[in-house]
Each structure stands twice: as C-alpha cells, then as structure tokens.
Amino acid sequence: MYRYIHVFGNEISVLRLIILDKKNLKSNFYYLMVIIGRLPSLSILKLHQAKTAHLDDVIDKGGYKFLVKGFKFMSEAKKSLIKIQMSHNLHGTAREEYLYPCLKNMTDL
C-alpha cells in the first residue's frame, strides 16, 4: 500500500479508507497518519469500518492521536479537507474528546 501511495499519492483527491482492527496490526493506527500525511491532493476522506469487524472495534484514543498528527501534517503543507465522512459505528466514546482536535485546523470543512 505504501508503494501505491508513493506512486499515485499526488493524484488521489478522494480516499475511502477502511479502518482495520488494530489488534491485527503491530503499528496500531499509525497507518492513518502516514496515509493522510502523504496525500497532498486529498480533499475528501471517508472512513468506514471493515465488514468483518465487531461493533466495539472503533477508533480509540490512540487512533485519534494519529489522525491529529496526520491532519497536522496536512495543515503544515497548507492543505485542508473539504469533506470528511465517518461511519457511525467508528465514533466510539473517544469521539467526544478527540474529534474536534482532529478537525479544528481544517479550515475548508
């Protein structure tokens, strides 16, 4: 996937990303920061839950921290999303506290 992003990253403006169960990943939600931070043309982000995931497998506090870092890289590069969409079952309880810090620098939302 990283090679694909390296080759086509400049052309991707809409990204539909399936959130994987972090228990199966050694890097937790690190991939969110890397993907978001390396797509300079990204303007629309859609986050969805994998069909095989359980309802309690959501973006947790650590996941939102990686989202914040990815969006920080976007804002430092003078880029902003115009739209973000999240599946309702991804929010979890961490959403209340961490969603705003993720999006506060996105001036075009």
DRENVEX-728486 format. One record per residue: residue number from 1; residue in three letters; x, z, y of N, C-alpha, C in turn. Coordinates in steps of 0.05 Angstrom, whole numbers. Layout:
BEGIN
REC   n res    n_u    n_w    n_v   ca_u   ca_w   ca_v    c_u    c_w    c_v
REC NUM ala      X      Z      Y      X      Z      Y      X      Z      Y
...
# end
This chain:
BEGIN
REC   n res    n_u    n_w    n_v   ca_u   ca_w   ca_v    c_u    c_w    c_v
REC   1 met     17      0    -24      0      0      0     18      0     25
REC   2 tyr     39     15     25     56     16     49     69    -11     55
REC   3 arg     75    -27     34     86    -54     39     65    -71     52
REC   4 tyr     40    -69     42     18    -84     54     15    -78     83
REC   5 ile     16    -52     90     14    -44    118     37    -54    134
REC   6 his     61    -54    123     84    -65    137     81    -94    144
REC   7 val     70   -110    124     68   -138    128     44   -146    146
REC   8 phe     21   -133    141     -4   -141    154    -13   -121    175
REC   9 gly      1   -100    180     -7    -79    198    -15    -88    226
REC  10 asn     -1   -107    237     -7   -117    264    -34   -132    266
REC  11 glu    -44   -141    243    -68   -157    243    -93   -141    236
REC  12 ile    -90   -117    227   -113   -101    218   -125    -86    242
REC  13 ser   -150    -94    249   -164    -80    271   -187    -63    261
REC  14 val   -197    -69    237   -218    -53    225   -208    -43    198
REC  15 leu   -209    -17    193   -199     -6    168   -220     11    155
REC  16 arg   -228      5    131   -245     22    115   -228     36     95
REC  17 leu   -225     62     98   -207     78     82   -222     97     64
REC  18 ile   -217     96     39   -230    114     20   -212    139     18
REC  19 ile   -223    162     23   -209    187     22   -206    195     -7
REC  20 leu   -181    198    -16   -175    204    -44   -175    235    -48
REC  21 asp   -180    243    -72   -179    271    -79   -150    281    -76
REC  22 lys   -145    299    -58   -118    308    -52   -105    322    -76
REC  23 lys   -120    331    -95   -109    345   -119    -92    325   -135
REC  24 asn    -98    299   -133    -83    279   -148    -60    268   -133
REC  25 leu    -55    278   -109    -34    267    -92    -13    289    -86
REC  26 lys     11    283    -89     33    302    -83     35    307    -53
REC  27 ser     28    286    -38     32    288     -9      8    298      7
REC  28 asn    -13    307     -7    -37    318      6    -50    295     21
REC  29 phe    -56    298     47    -68    278     63    -48    264     81
REC  30 tyr    -23    265     75     -2    253     92     -7    224     96
REC  31 tyr    -18    210     76    -22    181     78    -40    174    102
REC  32 leu    -58    192    110    -76    187    133    -59    183    158
REC  33 met    -40    201    162    -23    199    186     -7    173    186
REC  34 val      5    167    163     22    143    161      6    118    166
REC  35 ile    -18    115    154    -34     91    157    -43     88    185
REC  36 ile    -55    109    197    -66    108    224    -44    103    244
REC  37 gly    -21    116    240      1    114    259     15     87    259
REC  38 arg     12     72    237     27     46    235      9     21    238
REC  39 leu    -14     24    248    -32      1    252    -36     -2    282
REC  40 pro    -20    -17    295    -22    -19    324    -47    -32    335
REC  41 ser    -60    -49    319    -84    -63    327   -110    -49    318
REC  42 leu   -107    -26    306   -131    -12    295   -150     -4    318
REC  43 ser   -175    -12    316   -195     -4    336   -219      9    323
REC  44 ile   -224      3    298   -247     15    284   -237     27    257
REC  45 leu   -244     52    253   -236     67    229   -261     77    215
REC  46 lys   -263     71    190   -286     80    173   -274     96    150
REC  47 leu   -281    121    149   -272    139    127   -294    145    108
REC  48 his   -290    139     83   -310    143     62   -299    159     39
REC  49 gln   -317    171     25   -309    187      2   -309    169    -23
REC  50 ala   -290    173    -40   -288    158    -65   -313    163    -82
REC  51 lys   -322    143    -96   -347    147   -112   -343    167   -135
REC  52 thr   -318    170   -144   -313    188   -166   -308    217   -157
REC  53 ala   -306    221   -131   -300    248   -120   -325    266   -121
REC  54 his   -320    291   -123   -342    310   -122   -349    317    -93
REC  55 leu   -373    327    -89   -382    333    -62   -365    353    -47
REC  56 asp   -351    370    -63   -335    391    -49   -306    381    -43
REC  57 asp   -300    356    -50   -274    344    -44   -276    331    -17
REC  58 val   -270    346      4   -273    336     31   -246    338     46
REC  59 ile   -245    328     70   -221    331     86   -221    360     95
REC  60 asp   -199    374     88   -197    402     95   -180    405    120
REC  61 lys   -172    430    126   -156    436    149   -130    419    150
REC  62 gly   -117    417    127    -92    402    126    -97    372    131
REC  63 gly   -119    362    121   -126    334    125   -131    328    155
REC  64 tyr   -145    346    168   -150    342    197   -124    344    213
REC  65 lys   -105    360    204    -79    362    218    -64    336    216
REC  66 phe    -66    322    193    -53    296    190    -68    275    207
REC  67 leu    -94    277    209   -109    259    226   -101    263    255
REC  68 val    -98    288    264    -90    294    291    -63    281    297
REC  69 lys    -44    283    278    -18    272    282    -19    241    283
REC  70 gly    -35    229    266    -38    200    266    -50    190    292
REC  71 phe    -71    204    302    -83    196    327    -64    201    351
REC  72 lys    -47    222    348    -28    227    369     -8    204    371
REC  73 phe      1    194    348     18    170    348      5    146    361
REC  74 met    -21    143    356    -36    122    369    -37    125    399
REC  75 ser    -43    149    408    -45    153    437    -18    150    451
REC  76 glu      4    158    437     30    155    449     37    125    451
REC  77 ala     26    109    434     30     80    435     10     66    453
REC  78 lys     -5     82    468    -26     72    487    -48     56    472
REC  79 lys    -55     65    448    -76     53    432    -99     73    429
REC  80 ser   -123     63    425   -146     81    421   -166     67    403
REC  81 leu   -181     84    389   -203     73    373   -227     68    391
REC  82 ile   -243     49    384   -268     45    398   -291     55    381
REC  83 lys   -286     59    355   -307     69    337   -294     83    313
REC  84 ile   -306    105    306   -298    119    281   -324    126    266
REC  85 gln   -323    122    240   -346    128    223   -337    145    199
REC  86 met   -350    167    194   -343    184    172   -368    188    155
REC  87 ser   -365    187    128   -386    193    110   -394    222    115
REC  88 his   -420    228    114   -430    255    119   -418    276    101
REC  89 asn   -411    268     77   -401    288     58   -371    292     60
REC  90 leu   -358    280     79   -330    284     84   -325    307    104
REC  91 his   -345    313    120   -341    332    142   -332    359    133
REC  92 gly   -346    372    114   -338    398    105   -340    419    128
REC  93 thr   -331    443    123   -333    464    143   -311    462    163
REC  94 ala   -289    448    156   -267    446    175   -274    427    198
REC  95 arg   -294    411    195   -302    392    216   -308    405    242
REC  96 glu   -321    428    242   -329    442    266   -305    448    284
REC  97 glu   -283    456    271   -260    465    286   -239    443    292
REC  98 tyr   -238    423    274   -215    404    275   -223    376    283
REC  99 leu   -248    369    283   -255    341    290   -250    335    320
REC 100 tyr   -257    354    337   -252    349    366   -223    345    373
REC 101 pro   -204    362    363   -176    356    369   -167    329    359
REC 102 cys   -179    319    338   -172    292    328   -180    270    348
REC 103 leu   -203    274    360   -214    252    376   -211    255    406
REC 104 lys   -202    278    415   -202    282    444   -184    263    460
REC 105 asn   -164    252    448   -146    233    461   -155    204    458
REC 106 met   -176    199    444   -187    172    441   -205    166    464
REC 107 thr   -194    155    485   -209    151    510   -230    129    508
REC 108 asp   -228    111    489   -247     88    488   -270     94    469
REC 109 leu   -271    117    456   -293    123    438   -319    126    453
# end
